[in-house]
Amino acid sequence: MRGAGRQQVDEEFERIRGACTRGAAPKGGSFPEWTRDGIESLEEFFDGTAHLWDARFGAGYEFLHAATADQIPSTDDAITILDVGCGTGLELEFIFERAPHARITCLDQAPRMLDEVRRKYADRRDQISLVEASCLDWPPGLSGFDFALSILCLHHFPPDTKPRIYSSIRGSLRDTGVYIEGDQMVLPEAEAEGLALFEAWIAKLPSGRLGAWNYDISLSVETTRRLLLDAGFSSCEQVYDDNDDGTNRHAVLVAR
Ligand SMILES: C[S@@+](CC[C@H](N)C(=O)[O-])C[C@H]1O[C@@H](n2cnc3c(N)ncnc32)[C@H](O)[C@@H]1O
């Protein structure tokens, strides 16, 4: 599909989305109408759409990729960075602008997302390591990073599953290491609504609590900060907010 027009990309994207959609909400509950169509298997969705990802989302999230990468100091040093849920590596170009000699370990469970990173950054082959793994099944040997970051990935996990991921991230950093999270967030009053739908529907699907479904569990900045501090970070500061007042808010948090 490379070089395809936007309409072709959108049509193919929707075809793939449809092919991996299942798990409709149980009948009889007071579920929103859209839940009747079901939800995509997350692994199938991301792996299946990897080749369309940049054409569909590349420009739309530059603001968040830039705001997250901006937390990394401009340096010529070969700093080490772990990117959790790297996708096609859209954020890497922003990171390399600030730290051209950075060594980045890209972790993602979708092999085709990693294929895109490999293809796009072939000229930086010696600076990038690819790790195909789930952040819930943390691979051994990821340690001593100067920075870890995660963009638009962790909103797929409920609050009781995130501590395990945050602890793994904390453990992969050196003592003075910094974790940067750029993600969808919601105002505290909207958080409960999303969680209630998750508990009534997604949590009851197979591996529902383990990020198996492409459902967005956007938490508030306050809840995210609490989870990060509980996981062993000693401080957590919000450094960016797009000030959207609805459910599609985006924020960047820095935890040390
Ligand atoms: C919305 S994409 C974001 C990708 C990239 N960070 C960006 O901002 O463009 C989310 C990515 O998280 C990955 N992901 C989801 N669950 C994961 C898990 N349990 N372990 C590792 N990666 C996961 C998906 O495969 C996908 O590539």
The ligand as an ORCA input file, in Angstrom:
! r2SCAN-3c Opt
* xyz 0 1
  C      -0.962      3.223     19.036
  S       0.524      2.330     18.705
  C       1.708      3.582     19.125
  C       3.027      3.358     18.476
  C       4.044      4.488     18.629
  N       4.533      4.563     19.985
  C       3.455      5.808     18.182
  O       3.228      6.675     19.043
  O       3.207      5.967     16.980
  C       0.637      1.205     20.090
  C       1.736      0.172     19.947
  O       1.818     -0.553     21.177
  C       2.063     -1.903     20.870
  N       1.609     -2.745     21.986
  C       0.345     -2.905     22.426
  N       0.317     -3.763     23.461
  C       1.602     -4.143     23.678
  C       2.217     -5.026     24.607
  N       1.515     -5.725     25.497
  N       3.563     -5.150     24.566
  C       4.298     -4.478     23.629
  N       3.755     -3.669     22.710
  C       2.422     -3.492     22.734
  C       1.277     -2.173     19.606
  O       1.735     -3.315     18.906
  C       1.499     -0.862     18.855
  O       2.617     -0.931     18.011
*
